[in-house]
Amino acid sequence: MNRVAHNTYQIICGDTVKEINFDVLQTGKMLLGQQDNLLVNFSSAGRSNNESSVNRPVWSFNNPKQPLGNVVGEFEGFNWYNNGWIIDNTGNTCLRISNGAKFSIPVG
């Protein structure tokens, strides 16, 4: 079954804010291609809001093939009830960002 998801993201760099609106047509399982070429690989697999309050707001990624080394995400304003690490309607964990919460990945 094909589904269309409407998405809006904001990218903030200094004082500049850019809002990006786009639709994603999901026709089946989305697979990541050429993983070795990624600068950052965000994965929410295995995450849960039931994690300890110390571990729940931590995300990091290290790819020694890339120049950034260890990249640590920054969480702000999550309530870990109706946002955060949520199981989506396909049974997979996703990071739901809502209610004014923010997640930043400093990539340079």
C-alpha positions as CSV (number, residue, x, y, z in Angstrom):
1,M,0.0,0.0,0.0
2,N,1.4,3.4,-1.0
3,R,1.4,6.2,1.6
4,V,2.2,9.8,1.4
5,A,3.8,11.5,4.4
6,H,3.8,15.3,4.6
7,N,7.0,16.6,6.3
8,T,8.2,20.0,7.4
9,Y,11.7,20.5,8.8
10,Q,13.6,23.6,9.9
11,I,17.3,24.0,9.4
12,I,18.9,26.7,11.5
13,C,22.4,28.0,10.9
14,G,23.3,31.1,13.0
15,D,20.5,33.6,12.6
16,T,19.2,32.0,9.4
17,V,16.2,29.7,9.5
18,K,15.2,27.7,6.5
19,E,11.9,25.7,6.4
20,I,11.7,22.7,4.1
21,N,8.4,21.2,3.2
22,F,8.2,18.0,1.2
23,D,6.1,14.8,0.7
24,V,7.5,11.3,0.9
25,L,5.8,8.5,-1.1
26,Q,6.4,5.3,0.8
27,T,5.9,2.3,-1.5
28,G,7.6,-0.3,0.7
29,K,10.4,-0.8,3.1
30,M,13.0,1.9,2.8
31,L,16.5,0.7,2.8
32,L,19.7,2.7,3.3
33,G,22.0,2.6,0.4
34,Q,25.8,3.1,0.4
35,Q,26.0,3.3,4.1
36,D,29.8,3.7,4.1
37,N,29.5,7.0,2.3
38,L,27.3,8.6,5.0
39,L,28.7,11.5,7.0
40,V,26.2,10.7,9.8
41,N,23.9,7.6,10.1
42,F,20.9,8.4,12.4
43,S,19.3,5.2,13.7
44,S,16.6,4.9,16.3
45,A,16.6,1.1,16.2
46,G,16.2,-0.4,19.7
47,R,15.6,3.0,21.4
48,S,12.7,3.5,23.9
49,N,11.2,6.2,26.1
50,N,11.5,3.5,28.8
51,E,15.3,3.9,28.9
52,S,16.8,5.5,32.0
53,S,16.5,9.3,32.2
54,V,20.3,9.4,31.8
55,N,20.5,7.4,28.6
56,R,17.2,8.4,26.9
57,P,18.3,11.9,25.7
58,V,21.7,10.6,24.4
59,W,22.5,9.8,20.7
60,S,25.9,9.6,19.2
61,F,27.4,8.2,16.0
62,N,31.0,7.5,15.2
63,N,32.3,6.7,11.7
64,P,36.1,6.5,11.6
65,K,35.9,6.8,7.7
66,Q,34.4,10.3,8.0
67,P,36.2,13.5,9.1
68,L,33.7,14.4,11.9
69,G,34.6,11.5,14.2
70,N,32.1,11.2,17.0
71,V,28.9,13.2,16.4
72,V,26.6,13.7,19.4
73,G,23.0,14.8,19.0
74,E,21.5,17.5,21.2
75,F,18.0,17.1,22.6
76,E,15.9,20.0,23.9
77,G,12.4,20.2,25.3
78,F,11.4,16.6,25.1
79,N,8.7,15.3,27.5
80,W,9.4,11.6,26.7
81,Y,5.7,10.9,26.9
82,N,4.2,11.8,23.5
83,N,7.5,12.6,21.9
84,G,10.9,11.1,21.9
85,W,11.6,7.4,21.0
86,I,8.1,6.3,19.9
87,I,7.0,3.1,18.1
88,D,5.4,4.2,14.8
89,N,2.5,2.5,13.1
90,T,4.7,0.0,11.4
91,G,6.2,-1.2,14.7
92,N,9.6,0.5,14.2
93,T,11.1,3.0,16.7
94,C,11.3,6.6,15.5
95,L,12.3,9.9,17.1
96,R,9.1,11.9,17.3
97,I,9.9,15.7,17.6
98,S,6.8,17.6,18.6
99,N,5.4,20.1,21.1
100,G,8.3,22.5,20.7
101,A,11.0,19.9,21.2
102,K,14.2,20.2,19.2
103,F,17.0,17.7,18.1
104,S,20.2,19.0,16.6
105,I,23.0,17.1,15.0
106,P,26.1,19.3,14.8
107,V,27.8,18.3,11.5
108,G,30.2,21.2,11.1
